[in-house]
């Protein structure tokens, strides 16, 4: 009989004020109901996922319950209404996320759809639809992302690959190695050693937006970078994988590069090459939503947060966009400020503006690309 999976108690998940502060800074909605925080400069108290401006750490105190915060003289925030926060166990999606996260670190396999639906008291179909609507991904995809995230973090600090494997929730090494290439783009030992022994093809060139670098592992494209200095782009790739074997492009890879350049010159054409992108579960949700945006359209950070079922997380969405390493393929240039202004692009605001103009049909032809 498979034992029931339970999530760690709040005392383990938020053992001290620093852990609680990290949850507040990340606007971790799953922490709602486990503790509250007050802001001395405003006199209000909030739940951890509050969308209000992040306060200064020195002005923040933590409370076990809303009553304790009010007893200390704080009034409830009008935006997040902390006094109305229900027991998080009553939220079937939040509870499912905690069950999946608990499994990722306990050595157990992720709970299957039947178990998650039963725990939520819903049918398989209803639960699956509700989970995807709220999180932007399926339960299985969420479980894979959390496990991959645990593996990547574990490999950085574990004494050995074996330790990281078991701490990430794999019951056996063989099960992990069957999936390691898809999770990491290389063997776990190579990943742990900064890419040592891994082979990454790359090419540097010029396009109408300046220098361009395209790089790929055996799984797919892992970098599309734009800039003024090709040497700087190459150094950035070397910093990501300091011990990988970087090899020049062969004829087959040059065709990929040509398609990438074509997508830069005429981004409305899109790019259907395989990608090898690694990120947290939240980042993957953001990137998946970005790839679903039609060419020529824009969306604000707040609207994108709403679309992935994480209202109030506009800043986290902006950070996920900034972490995107494949320009154009994941079109973070389509995300704009709430007033429609163009800002915040990893490869420069002017390049972002140019890509948007080309998608709108304003300059694709002038740039020398196809239309």
KEDODREN-850981 format. One line per field, with one value per residue (C-alpha): residue number from 0; residue in three letters; x, y, z. Coordinates in steps of 0.05 Angstrom, whole numbers. Layout:
N
nr: [NUM_...]
rest: [ALA_...]
u: [X_...]
v: [Y_...]
w: [Z_...]
***
This chain:
371
nr: [0_1_2_3_4_5_6_7_8_9_10_11_12_13_14_15_16_17_18_19_20_21_22_23_24_25_26_27_28_29_30_31_32_33_34_35_36_37_38_39_40_41_42_43_44_45_46_47_48_49_50_51_52_53_54_55_56_57_58_59_60_61_62_63_64_65_66_67_68_69_70_71_72_73_74_75_76_77_78_79_80_81_82_83_84_85_86_87_88_89_90_91_92_93_94_95_96_97_98_99_100_101_102_103_104_105_106_107_108_109_110_111_112_113_114_115_116_117_118_119_120_121_122_123_124_125_126_127_128_129_130_131_132_133_134_135_136_137_138_139_140_141_142_143_144_145_146_147_148_149_150_151_152_153_154_155_156_157_158_159_160_161_162_163_164_165_166_167_168_169_170_171_172_173_174_175_176_177_178_179_180_181_182_183_184_185_186_187_188_189_190_191_192_193_194_195_196_197_198_199_200_201_202_203_204_205_206_207_208_209_210_211_212_213_214_215_216_217_218_219_220_221_222_223_224_225_226_227_228_229_230_231_232_233_234_235_236_237_238_239_240_241_242_243_244_245_246_247_248_249_250_251_252_253_254_255_256_257_258_259_260_261_262_263_264_265_266_267_268_269_270_271_272_273_274_275_276_277_278_279_280_281_282_283_284_285_286_287_288_289_290_291_292_293_294_295_296_297_298_299_300_301_302_303_304_305_306_307_308_309_310_311_312_313_314_315_316_317_318_319_320_321_322_323_324_325_326_327_328_329_330_331_332_333_334_335_336_337_338_339_340_341_342_343_344_345_346_347_348_349_350_351_352_353_354_355_356_357_358_359_360_361_362_363_364_365_366_367_368_369_370]
rest: [UNK_UNK_UNK_UNK_UNK_UNK_UNK_UNK_UNK_UNK_UNK_UNK_UNK_UNK_UNK_UNK_UNK_UNK_UNK_UNK_UNK_UNK_UNK_UNK_UNK_UNK_UNK_UNK_UNK_UNK_UNK_UNK_UNK_UNK_UNK_UNK_UNK_UNK_UNK_UNK_UNK_UNK_UNK_UNK_UNK_UNK_UNK_UNK_UNK_UNK_UNK_UNK_UNK_UNK_UNK_UNK_UNK_UNK_UNK_UNK_UNK_UNK_UNK_UNK_UNK_UNK_UNK_UNK_UNK_UNK_UNK_UNK_UNK_UNK_UNK_UNK_UNK_UNK_UNK_UNK_UNK_UNK_UNK_UNK_UNK_UNK_UNK_UNK_UNK_UNK_UNK_UNK_UNK_UNK_UNK_UNK_UNK_UNK_UNK_UNK_UNK_UNK_UNK_UNK_UNK_UNK_UNK_UNK_UNK_UNK_UNK_UNK_UNK_UNK_UNK_UNK_UNK_UNK_UNK_UNK_UNK_UNK_UNK_UNK_UNK_UNK_UNK_UNK_UNK_UNK_UNK_UNK_UNK_UNK_UNK_UNK_UNK_UNK_UNK_UNK_UNK_UNK_UNK_UNK_UNK_UNK_UNK_UNK_UNK_UNK_UNK_UNK_UNK_UNK_UNK_UNK_UNK_UNK_UNK_UNK_UNK_UNK_UNK_UNK_UNK_UNK_UNK_UNK_UNK_UNK_UNK_UNK_UNK_UNK_UNK_UNK_UNK_UNK_UNK_UNK_UNK_UNK_UNK_UNK_UNK_UNK_UNK_UNK_UNK_UNK_UNK_UNK_UNK_UNK_UNK_UNK_UNK_UNK_UNK_UNK_UNK_UNK_UNK_UNK_UNK_UNK_UNK_UNK_UNK_UNK_UNK_UNK_UNK_UNK_UNK_UNK_UNK_UNK_UNK_UNK_UNK_UNK_UNK_UNK_UNK_UNK_UNK_UNK_UNK_UNK_UNK_UNK_UNK_UNK_UNK_UNK_UNK_UNK_UNK_UNK_UNK_UNK_UNK_UNK_UNK_UNK_UNK_UNK_UNK_UNK_UNK_UNK_UNK_UNK_UNK_UNK_UNK_UNK_UNK_UNK_UNK_UNK_UNK_UNK_UNK_UNK_UNK_UNK_UNK_UNK_UNK_UNK_UNK_UNK_UNK_UNK_UNK_UNK_UNK_UNK_UNK_UNK_UNK_UNK_UNK_UNK_UNK_UNK_UNK_UNK_UNK_UNK_UNK_UNK_UNK_UNK_UNK_UNK_UNK_UNK_UNK_UNK_UNK_UNK_UNK_UNK_UNK_UNK_UNK_UNK_UNK_UNK_UNK_UNK_UNK_UNK_UNK_UNK_UNK_UNK_UNK_UNK_UNK_UNK_UNK_UNK_UNK_UNK_UNK_UNK_UNK_UNK_UNK_UNK_UNK_UNK_UNK_UNK_UNK_UNK_UNK_UNK_UNK_UNK_UNK_UNK_UNK_UNK_UNK_UNK_UNK_UNK_UNK_UNK_UNK_UNK_UNK_UNK_UNK_UNK_UNK_UNK_UNK_UNK_UNK_UNK_UNK_UNK_UNK_UNK_UNK]
u: [0_28_31_-9_33_28_59_110_80_87_140_185_168_175_220_244_234_283_244_180_211_232_160_136_188_167_94_84_9_18_42_-26_-58_7_30_18_64_55_88_106_111_39_6_-26_-18_-21_-20_46_18_-4_4_21_90_143_160_230_252_268_195_166_143_110_48_20_-52_-93_-117_-46_-31_-93_-77_-10_-47_-45_-105_-120_-95_-151_-119_-106_-158_-118_-174_-214_-159_-187_-149_-102_-121_-190_-160_-155_-103_-59_-64_-47_14_38_28_69_123_126_135_191_232_211_236_166_139_93_20_-18_-80_-128_-97_-95_-167_-190_-153_-188_-256_-265_-270_-207_-232_-255_-192_-146_-182_-183_-109_-88_-133_-104_-30_-23_6_-19_-7_43_81_82_110_165_184_188_230_276_283_301_353_386_389_413_469_499_507_504_565_551_503_472_455_422_383_352_340_301_253_278_271_328_386_363_296_333_383_327_302_366_382_313_318_389_408_469_490_482_557_569_516_546_615_590_580_645_644_581_581_547_546_546_551_564_541_509_437_402_398_472_512_475_495_457_476_446_455_435_365_354_370_393_412_394_429_431_481_533_595_599_656_613_557_607_634_563_553_620_600_536_575_647_672_630_661_639_644_634_572_569_528_465_470_482_412_384_422_394_323_337_364_302_258_296_288_214_191_119_143_155_207_190_259_267_286_326_304_309_272_229_157_135_184_160_88_107_148_93_43_90_97_21_17_3_52_35_1_26_8_24_61_-1_-45_5_4_-72_-68_-24_-69_-22_-54_-12_54_72_141_155_131_179_236_216_218_287_311_291_355_325_305_248_236_204_176_185_190_114_107_99_84_12_10_35_105_164_214_253_285_345_377_360_297_312_316_250_218_246_218_149_150_169_113_65_90_127_199_208_220_266_309_324_285_228_156]
v: [0_68_114_178_239_297_365_389_429_504_501_463_502_571_555_626_698_695_637_676_738_698_676_748_773_718_733_659_649_579_609_643_624_597_665_740_799_871_935_985_1043_1035_1003_947_872_827_756_732_736_808_845_912_943_902_936_945_885_927_949_879_835_766_739_670_692_752_761_767_821_860_852_885_945_932_938_891_909_931_897_826_826_780_773_735_685_614_554_537_464_482_505_441_470_498_432_393_437_423_348_349_392_346_285_319_323_260_203_185_187_246_231_211_246_198_211_287_289_245_289_350_315_327_285_273_317_375_374_371_430_470_458_479_540_563_547_548_477_407_370_325_384_419_356_350_423_419_356_386_448_405_367_430_461_395_384_452_435_360_319_273_263_204_248_300_245_217_285_305_248_194_126_98_125_89_126_193_178_159_232_270_290_322_356_383_381_341_288_307_303_351_398_396_413_472_433_395_343_371_392_457_480_555_607_682_728_794_814_881_886_877_816_750_685_620_559_489_426_359_374_439_513_537_609_663_727_796_852_900_859_787_772_793_746_688_704_703_633_610_637_595_532_547_476_455_440_497_476_516_507_451_455_428_478_535_522_530_596_621_606_643_704_701_702_764_800_780_757_748_686_651_598_524_496_451_489_468_517_504_543_540_518_591_611_554_576_647_623_576_632_677_626_625_699_714_756_830_828_855_842_876_842_846_816_760_746_741_695_644_645_685_754_803_772_822_833_758_754_810_771_709_749_775_704_682_662_651_717_714_639_657_725_764_827_825_842_917_963_973_1040_1007_1034_993_977_922_879_836_854_928_969_993_921_906_965_944_873_900_947_890_846_904_907_972_953_880_895_954_908_864_804_766_788]
w: [0_-19_41_40_22_68_60_112_168_166_221_173_110_144_204_216_197_139_107_118_87_26_17_23_-27_-76_-64_-50_-50_-22_43_53_119_149_173_162_159_183_159_213_164_140_200_159_158_96_72_39_-31_-26_-92_-58_-65_-28_38_66_106_167_171_171_229_225_260_267_254_235_306_331_279_299_373_358_331_255_210_151_82_35_-25_-1_56_101_152_99_81_86_110_52_60_33_-34_-77_-125_-70_-32_-95_-107_-36_-44_-108_-76_-15_-60_-99_-35_1_-43_-66_-137_-152_-135_-197_-223_-189_-120_-130_-154_-96_-46_-77_-76_-150_-213_-253_-310_-265_-223_-284_-317_-252_-239_-309_-307_-241_-253_-329_-332_-321_-255_-289_-319_-252_-220_-273_-265_-189_-192_-244_-201_-141_-182_-207_-138_-107_-157_-139_-66_-57_-39_-97_-155_-118_-58_-104_-140_-77_-45_-107_-96_-144_-114_-156_-196_-259_-259_-254_-308_-356_-350_-334_-405_-414_-347_-353_-426_-407_-357_-283_-272_-329_-303_-233_-262_-301_-365_-363_-419_-450_-523_-541_-613_-624_-678_-677_-731_-748_-761_-768_-691_-681_-660_-650_-616_-624_-582_-574_-533_-560_-535_-573_-573_-505_-522_-571_-550_-581_-567_-592_-578_-603_-555_-497_-520_-523_-454_-426_-455_-426_-358_-360_-377_-359_-370_-430_-497_-543_-616_-679_-721_-773_-837_-805_-747_-795_-823_-753_-746_-811_-787_-722_-759_-803_-742_-716_-781_-788_-718_-742_-779_-713_-697_-690_-673_-611_-548_-487_-433_-359_-306_-244_-247_-247_-302_-346_-337_-358_-418_-441_-439_-478_-533_-539_-553_-627_-666_-668_-600_-533_-461_-396_-339_-296_-352_-362_-287_-290_-351_-316_-255_-210_-202_-165_-187_-242_-213_-212_-284_-302_-270_-309_-373_-354_-343_-413_-450_-520_-553_-603_-593_-526_-545_-481_-525_-529_-455_-442_-383_-361_-398_-462_-455_-480_-424_-391_-445_-430_-497_-498_-503_-573_-598_-563_-597_-665_-657_-640_-699_-746_-719_-731_-803_-794_-812_-828_-901_-886_-843_-901_-875_-905_-895]
***
